[in-house]
Amino acid sequence: MPESVEQVSSVYARRTERGLDVTHPAIDPTIPPSGPGCVECLATDDGWWFHLRRCAQCGHIGCCDSSPSQHASRHAAEAGHPVATSFEPGEDWFWDYAAEDEVEPADLMPPLAHPLDQPTPGPAGRVPDDWEERLH
């Protein structure tokens, strides 16, 4: 079993180079998302996000790298879960943080995006008026 994000990405690269039809080893299609918004931001009184990302391995919902706290990429690094997908309505791309490359999309357990009535940025009531100036 690969022990690091780089090893997982390397295993996937070798499999796809040989033409094997495989799902990335860091994607578990049986795991639902952890909730409707960034876990860490929702755990505070003032956390907010620009866009949301879903860990393809454990379902953790975190905020994107443009968001002030960048919880999705932090989760990928700390948990060793390199692949994330958008949790935004209408988007279906997957990204491997370790390989810094796109990954073939997989069918995940729904929901595939945050609720349509949830604003972007979000969550409602927490986004500061000067939010655009706070993006990375």
Secondary structure, DSSP 8 states (H G I E B T S, - for coil): ---SHHHHHHHHHHHHHTT-----TT--TT---S-SS-HHHHTSSS--BSSEEEETTT--EEE-TTSSS-HHHHHHHHHT--EEEE-STT---EEETTTTEEE-----SS--S--TTS-SSBSTTT--TTGGGG--
